[in-house]
Amino acid sequence: MSNDQRYIEFFLNASGALYEIDCLELSHPQFAVPFRYTMANPLGLDVQHEDGSPRRYNYQLMGITAQTVRNDLDQKLDATIVDYDDTLIEAVEGIESGAVQVALRKYRSDDLTSPVHTIKTLEARKISKDSDGKVTFAAEAASLNSVGTGELYTLSRFPLLRGTL
């Protein structure tokens, strides 16, 4: 069964006891290890990524808001993570260049062997922390759905454009 089918089955046929688990991963070449967070279990969570590799997600208070629909090419999300011990913000402040890579994986609570939905191509260019210990950022695709042909549409090449201007 494909991940899309598993995702549809989750929403259409799942019992009330099942729920969706968000797992957020922040990585950068200058980080010693990626930061992996979930709110699903105060003891942390062991899952398998889409390639089958096991990963540990640590419990962290956070909020994630997706700004687009699931099948949109212009994926965006806003996140707030409580960082009382400053480990995340200190790692971010140590970055010399480049953006933090953001991945969001969603799992079914009854199956942690592979995500039902994954967004792995987001970048967070500006990450800030407020006085309450909350780290906030907006993550979006590196180059949003911008397609250009490089062609110039001039009246000499396309005379019928004159009627539309």
N, C-alpha and C positions, 0 to 999 in steps of 0.2 A: 504494500500500500504506500503511495507517495505521501510526502509531507503535506501537500495541499489537501489530499483526501483525509489524512489524519486530523488536520486543522478543521476541516468541515465537519467531520464526525464528532469532534470535540464539542462544537457549538450546537449541532443538531441532535445528537444522540447521547450525549454524556449525561450521567446522573447528576443530581445536585451536589453530590459529595466531591465531584471532580472540580478542579480549578486550574487556572493558568498561572504558571510561575515565570516571572521575568528574571533573567540573569543578565547583568550588565558587565561588560568587560572593557576596560580602558587600558590601552597599551601604547608604548612609544619605545623606540630603540634605546633611549637613555634611561628608561625605567629598569630597575634590577629585575623585577617580575611584573607581569600585568596585574592590575587591580581588578578583582572579580567580586561583584557584589550581588546579593539577593536579599529579599525580605521574607522568603518563604519559611525559613527555619532559624530560630535563634542560635542553634548549634552549627549552622553552616549547611552546605548542600554539596553532595558529590553527584556529578552528572557526566554524561559523555557528550562530547561535541559531535558535529556532523561527520567528522572524519574518524570517529570511534575512540578518540583519545580521552582518557578520564581527566576531569578537571574539578577543582574544589572552589566553590563560591562561598565567600564569607558573608555572614549576616551584617547588614548595614541598613539603617533607616534611610529611605530614599523615596523619591517620587519620580515617575517617568510619564511624560505626556507625549504621545505621538501626534504630530501635526498633520499627517497625511494618511490616506487610506493605505491598506496593505499592499495593493498592486500598483501603486504610483511609483514612477521612476525617481521622482524627486523626494526621497525619503528624508524626513526631518524629525527630530525629537528634542524635547527639553527635559533636562534632568536636574534634580536637586538631591545632593547626597550629604548626610550629616557626617562631618569630618572633625570630631572633637579633638582628636589627637594630632591633627595637622599632617598626617603622613601623606595623604593625597595631594594637598595643596603644596607641600614642600617639594614633592617629586615634580609637580607641574612647574613650579617656579624654577627648578633646576634645568629645564629644557632650554637648550640654546637655539634650536631652530626646528621647524616642522610642527605639525599639528598632532594632537593626541588622536589615535585611532579608536573609534567607538564601535562596539559590536553589541547588539541586543539579541538574545536568544530566548525564545518562549518555549516552555516545556509543559506537557500535561502532568498533573500531579501524580498520576498513576503510572507514568512511563518516563523515566529520566535517561533512557538510553540514546535518544536523539531528539533534537529540538523539532517542534512542529513548524516553527517559523524562525528565520534568521535574517538579521540585517547586519552585514559585516563591513560595509563600505562607507561608514560615516566618519566625519572628522570634526573635532571640537577645536576651534581656533582660539577662542577666548574663554578661559575658565577663571572664575572669581570666587572669593569667599567673603561672606559677610560677618558681622560681629557676633552672630548667633552660632557660628560654626557650620553654616550651610554652604557647601560648594555648589555653584550653579553653572550650567553651560547649555548651549544650544549646539546640537550636532547635526550636520547635514552632509549630503553627498559631496564629494570633492569637487565635481563639476556638475552642477545641476543640469537638467535636461535641456541643454542649449545646443542646438544643431545649426550650423551655418554652412552654406555652400560656397561662400566666397564670391558668388555672382552678384554683379551690380544690375539692378533692374532700372534701366534707363528708358526714356521715351523713344530714343532712336532704335533700341533693340526690341522694345515691346510697345508699339504705338497705341495699342488698345488700352494701355494704362491711363492715357490722357482723359478718358471718360470717367475714370474712378477718382481722379484727384480733385 
